[in-house]
Amino acid sequence: MISQTVPLRAGVSFKAGHVADILQAKPDVGFFEVHAENYMGAGGPPHAQLERLRSDNPISVHGVGLSIGGADDLDTDHLDRLKRVVDRYQPAFFSEHLAWSTHQGAYLNDLLALPYTNETLKIVVEHIDQVQSHIGRTILLENPSTYIKFADNDFDEIAFIAKVQKRTGCGLLLDVNNVYVSAVNHGWDAHEYIARFPLDHVGEIHVAGHATSEDADGSVLLIDAHDGVASEPVMALLSQVLTQRPGIPTLIEWDNDLPDLAGLYREVEKISTVLSIKKSDQEITDVA
């Protein structure tokens, strides 16, 4: 099995509840993304479904359990299982989060924010080097959605991510919904963030919906809920990115309150239109 070229169409998160409709309808999507941890067993229905899916479509493997930013050593058993998934399915992309989720051997089942310090930088760089060496391919590192700020940081988020990329040679996954969520929560400019982000190293984009809540003092708090369509501000950020770097494979993350496949496919058409327009604009500019 070899890696596949990703067409200029939006991708979607693969959910088992859609599998029958997908196999029957064969929707025109760019790729399907799966969570690595769902396929770390040896066999069974999940692998049978994914093998069918992979025979017709490119896939992306998205990890949620490595704890790249954790102070603990990486779990070598987890790394071995991850390598087997990547070797078995040869995904177009493999990605993980800039976050931590383990402490003293306990797994916390969350993606927690990091302080952007020299100490954390050293840990993240060592862990990414270990992962890339172990699985034999480049990882795409995803920017986080955050709800707290640390008092003492040596870098801002973009400077931290840029240093990680430079030291490890990793690629980047730019989640524009995460950018917007964090910008609103912390009061900074999302478009300025995109303007400073090292877009030349972005191999995949995520878009998603978010939920609105309030924090303890009544201020608006956005939650990266993946439970609906991308908002207009998030779509504006996507357009900004694709104006600078057209054609980047873009995934619709939708994990909660799932629509039927037809509803999800409407989002595929919407995002695919943006991808095509920006690609066409670039081609016209290049010719001119």
C-alpha positions in Angstrom: 0.0 0.0 0.0 1.4 3.4 -1.0 0.6 6.9 -0.1 -2.0 8.7 -2.2 -2.2 12.1 -3.7 -4.8 14.3 -2.1 -7.1 16.0 -4.5 -8.2 19.7 -4.2 -11.3 18.9 -2.2 -12.0 19.3 1.5 -11.5 16.3 3.7 -13.7 15.1 6.6 -13.3 13.3 9.9 -14.3 9.7 9.4 -17.1 8.4 11.7 -18.2 4.8 11.9 -21.9 6.0 11.8 -21.3 7.2 8.3 -19.5 4.1 6.9 -22.5 2.5 5.2 -23.5 5.7 3.5 -19.9 6.4 2.5 -19.4 3.0 0.9 -22.7 3.3 -1.0 -22.5 6.9 -2.1 -18.7 7.3 -2.5 -18.8 11.0 -1.8 -16.3 13.2 -3.6 -14.1 14.3 -0.7 -10.4 15.0 -0.6 -9.5 12.6 2.2 -10.8 11.1 5.4 -9.1 11.7 8.7 -9.0 9.1 11.5 -7.8 9.2 15.1 -4.8 6.9 15.4 -5.8 5.6 18.8 -9.0 4.1 17.4 -7.0 1.7 15.2 -4.3 0.4 17.6 -5.9 -3.0 18.0 -4.8 -5.9 15.7 -8.0 -6.3 13.7 -11.8 -6.4 14.0 -14.5 -4.2 12.4 -12.6 -0.9 12.7 -9.8 -2.1 10.6 -12.1 -3.8 8.1 -13.9 -0.5 7.6 -10.8 1.5 7.4 -9.2 -0.8 4.8 -12.3 -0.4 2.7 -12.2 3.3 3.0 -8.5 3.5 2.3 -8.9 1.5 -0.9 -10.9 4.3 -2.4 -9.6 7.4 -0.6 -6.5 9.1 0.8 -6.5 9.2 4.6 -4.9 11.3 7.3 -4.0 9.9 10.7 -4.4 12.3 13.6 -3.0 11.4 17.0 -4.5 12.5 20.3 -2.6 10.6 22.9 1.2 11.1 22.5 1.4 14.0 25.0 4.1 15.7 23.0 4.4 18.5 25.6 4.3 16.3 28.7 7.2 16.2 31.1 7.0 12.4 31.3 8.9 10.3 28.8 6.8 9.2 25.8 5.1 5.9 26.1 7.1 3.5 24.0 4.3 1.0 23.7 2.0 3.7 22.4 4.8 4.7 19.9 5.0 1.1 18.7 1.3 0.9 18.2 1.3 4.2 16.4 4.0 3.0 14.0 2.0 -0.1 13.2 -1.0 2.1 12.2 1.1 4.4 10.1 2.9 1.5 8.4 -0.3 -0.4 7.8 -2.2 2.5 6.2 0.5 4.8 4.8 -1.5 8.0 5.4 -1.1 11.1 3.3 -0.4 12.9 6.6 0.3 12.1 10.3 -0.4 14.8 12.9 -0.4 15.4 16.6 -1.1 18.2 19.0 1.1 20.8 20.7 -0.3 19.8 24.1 0.2 17.5 27.1 -2.1 14.8 28.5 0.0 12.7 30.9 1.5 13.2 34.3 3.4 10.7 36.4 2.1 7.8 34.4 -1.6 8.9 34.4 -3.4 9.7 31.2 -5.7 12.7 31.6 -7.8 12.4 28.4 -7.5 16.0 27.6 -5.3 18.3 25.5 -3.8 20.7 28.0 -2.0 24.0 27.4 1.7 24.4 27.7 3.9 27.2 29.0 6.0 28.5 26.2 9.4 28.3 28.0 12.8 27.2 27.1 12.3 24.1 29.3 9.1 23.2 27.5 10.8 23.8 24.1 13.5 21.3 25.0 10.9 18.7 25.9 8.8 19.2 22.8 11.8 19.1 20.5 13.1 15.9 22.0 9.7 14.3 21.8 9.1 15.2 18.2 12.6 14.0 17.2 11.8 10.7 19.0 8.4 10.3 17.2 9.8 11.1 13.8 12.7 8.8 14.2 10.4 6.0 15.5 7.7 6.1 12.8 10.1 7.1 10.0 8.2 10.1 8.7 7.5 13.8 9.3 4.9 14.8 11.9 2.5 17.7 11.4 2.3 19.6 14.7 -1.1 21.3 15.4 -1.5 24.7 17.1 -3.7 24.4 20.2 -7.0 26.0 21.3 -6.3 27.4 24.8 -8.4 28.7 27.7 -5.7 29.8 30.1 -2.5 31.9 29.8 0.6 31.3 31.8 2.1 34.2 33.7 5.7 33.4 32.7 6.5 32.6 29.1 9.8 33.0 27.2 8.1 33.1 23.8 4.7 33.8 22.4 2.9 30.9 20.7 4.0 31.6 17.1 7.7 32.1 18.1 7.5 28.9 20.1 6.0 26.9 17.2 8.5 28.4 14.8 11.4 27.3 17.0 10.0 23.8 17.3 9.7 23.6 13.5 13.2 24.8 12.8 14.8 22.5 15.3 12.9 19.3 14.4 12.1 19.8 10.7 8.5 18.9 11.5 5.6 20.2 9.4 2.7 22.1 10.8 -1.1 21.6 11.0 -2.8 25.0 11.2 -6.2 24.8 12.9 -7.9 28.1 12.1 -10.7 27.4 14.4 -8.2 27.0 17.2 -6.6 30.3 16.2 -10.0 32.0 16.5 -11.0 30.3 19.7 -7.7 31.3 21.4 -7.8 34.8 20.0 -11.3 35.5 21.4 -10.5 33.9 24.7 -7.3 35.9 25.2 -8.1 39.1 23.4 -5.6 39.1 20.6 -5.9 39.5 16.8 -6.5 36.3 14.9 -5.6 37.8 11.5 -2.3 39.1 12.9 -1.6 35.6 14.2 -2.1 34.2 10.7 0.1 36.9 9.2 3.0 35.9 11.4 2.5 32.1 11.3 5.1 30.1 9.3 2.8 29.1 6.5 5.5 27.7 4.3 5.6 24.7 6.6 1.9 24.1 6.8 0.9 20.7 5.4 -2.7 20.6 6.5 -5.5 22.9 7.7 -8.3 22.2 10.1 -11.6 24.0 10.2 -14.4 23.3 12.7 -17.3 24.7 14.7 -17.0 26.1 18.2 -19.4 26.6 21.1 -19.9 29.8 23.1 -19.9 29.9 26.8 -19.0 32.3 29.7 -16.1 32.2 32.1 -16.4 32.9 35.9 -16.6 36.7 35.4 -19.2 36.6 32.6 -16.7 37.1 29.7 -17.3 35.2 26.5 -15.4 31.9 26.3 -15.2 29.9 23.1 -14.9 26.1 23.3 -13.3 24.1 20.5 -16.3 21.8 20.3 -16.2 20.4 16.8 -20.0 20.4 16.8 -21.2 22.5 13.9 -20.3 24.4 10.8 -17.3 26.8 10.7 -18.3 30.3 11.6 -17.8 33.3 9.3 -14.8 34.6 11.2 -13.1 31.1 10.9 -13.9 31.1 7.2 -12.3 34.5 6.9 -9.1 33.1 8.5 -9.2 30.2 6.1 -9.5 32.5 3.2 -6.5 34.6 4.5 -4.3 31.5 4.7 -5.3 30.2 1.3 -4.7 33.6 -0.3 -1.1 33.3 0.8 -0.7 29.5 0.4 -3.4 28.1 -2.0 -4.1 24.5 -2.3 -3.3 23.3 1.3 -5.3 20.2 2.1 -8.1 21.3 4.4 -10.1 19.1 6.8 -13.6 19.7 8.3 -13.5 18.4 11.9 -16.9 17.5 13.1 -16.9 15.1 16.1 -20.1 16.0 18.1 -23.8 16.5 17.1 -23.0 14.8 13.8 -25.2 15.6 10.8 -26.0 12.9 8.3 -23.6 12.4 5.4 -25.6 14.8 3.2 -25.2 17.6 5.7 -21.5 16.9 6.1 -21.1 16.9 2.3 -22.7 20.4 2.1 -19.7 21.6 4.2 -17.3 19.7 1.9 -18.8 21.7 -1.1 -18.5 25.0 0.8 -14.8 24.5 1.8 -13.9 23.0 -1.6 -15.2 26.0 -3.3 -12.9 28.2 -1.3 -10.0 25.9 -2.0 -10.7 26.1 -5.8 -11.2 29.8 -5.9 -8.0 30.5 -4.1 -6.1 28.1 -6.2 -7.5 29.7 -9.4 -6.7 33.2 -8.1 -3.1 32.1 -7.6 -2.8 30.5 -11.0 -4.1 33.7 -12.6 -1.6 35.7 -10.6 1.2 33.4 -11.6 0.3 33.7 -15.3 0.0 37.5 -15.0 
